[in-house]
Amino acid sequence: MTTLADNLLRLEDSIATACRAAGRPRREVELMAVSKTFPAETILEAVALGLTLFGENRVQEWAQKSLEICPKSQRTEFHLIGHLQSNKAARAVELFDGIDSLDSLRLAERLNEASAKLGKRLPVLIEVKLSPEETKSGIDPDSDDAVKLFEALPHFTSLEARGLMTIAPWGAPDEVTRACFRSLREWRDRWAREHPRLNLDVLSMGMSGDFALAIGEGATRIRVGTALFGKRPRPATGLVP
Ligand SMILES: *Cc1c(COP(=O)(O)O)cnc(C)c1O
């Protein structure tokens, strides 16, 4: 058995344990394989093992790798989970099946425009910044910017809101991490009440080191890189090492 197959078995075991502890069915938690920095052949190996949802953090990197994965199987989805500059929005819309890191009104406008041009309805998650770390991206949930973004979203007819995403503070004690995940769920509940036209069902939270805590706090999608693929061959540019 390959290392990847081995890792997947172990990971599925831990996910099942976390789901049982939380009294939640396994099917409520989607596994996103974070393939950033790994080559296309690793992704193909993961697809062969049955993984269907992938996260990449750079437009340029995925533009290269996606060439080696064509024709893409119908069942697989590749989402952007890293920060996206507005000037790359059009390219990102061409390349990705979803943007899980929407963090400004300006970016939403650009994505909506580009999706409309392609006749595409683009699933998006709003990335929320819940930790004071300077390096974290995402929208401050208490800000006017957040209010404006949520008011505008239902009018962007080529965007399809699906939920929220967050990254927990790096290396924080479990209690702090857990509080961060709980806070994302509470913001979701509040925004869902205030904006009944938006679908905010997805809570994308939890990575290799903290997905069990996230499942306990209601994650519906966990984003796992290292625990599946091993240590990244080079540091990913962007926020998470
Ligand atoms: C890299 C990354 C992950 C995966 O991190 P691991 O600790 O390797 O599981 C998840 N989410 C985001 C946004 C990332 O950039």
PDBQT file of the ligand as one rigid body, heavy atoms in Angstrom, charges set to zero:
ROOT
HETATM    1  C1  LIG A 301      -2.300  24.653   3.751  1.00  0.00    +0.000 C 
HETATM    2  C2  LIG A 301      -3.689  24.897   4.176  1.00  0.00    +0.000 A 
HETATM    3  C3  LIG A 301      -4.440  23.889   4.805  1.00  0.00    +0.000 A 
HETATM    4  C4  LIG A 301      -3.891  22.497   5.144  1.00  0.00    +0.000 C 
HETATM    5  O1  LIG A 301      -2.984  22.572   6.193  1.00  0.00    +0.000 OA
HETATM    6  P1  LIG A 301      -2.386  21.228   6.846  1.00  0.00    +0.000 P 
HETATM    7  O2  LIG A 301      -1.953  21.688   8.188  1.00  0.00    +0.000 OA
HETATM    8  O3  LIG A 301      -1.250  20.821   5.976  1.00  0.00    +0.000 OA
HETATM    9  O4  LIG A 301      -3.459  20.222   6.898  1.00  0.00    +0.000 OA
HETATM   10  C5  LIG A 301      -5.757  24.173   5.119  1.00  0.00    +0.000 A 
HETATM   11  N1  LIG A 301      -6.308  25.376   4.868  1.00  0.00    +0.000 NA
HETATM   12  C6  LIG A 301      -5.620  26.370   4.267  1.00  0.00    +0.000 A 
HETATM   13  C7  LIG A 301      -6.302  27.661   4.001  1.00  0.00    +0.000 C 
HETATM   14  C8  LIG A 301      -4.287  26.166   3.909  1.00  0.00    +0.000 A 
HETATM   15  O5  LIG A 301      -3.624  27.161   3.317  1.00  0.00    +0.000 OA
ENDROOT
TORSDOF 0
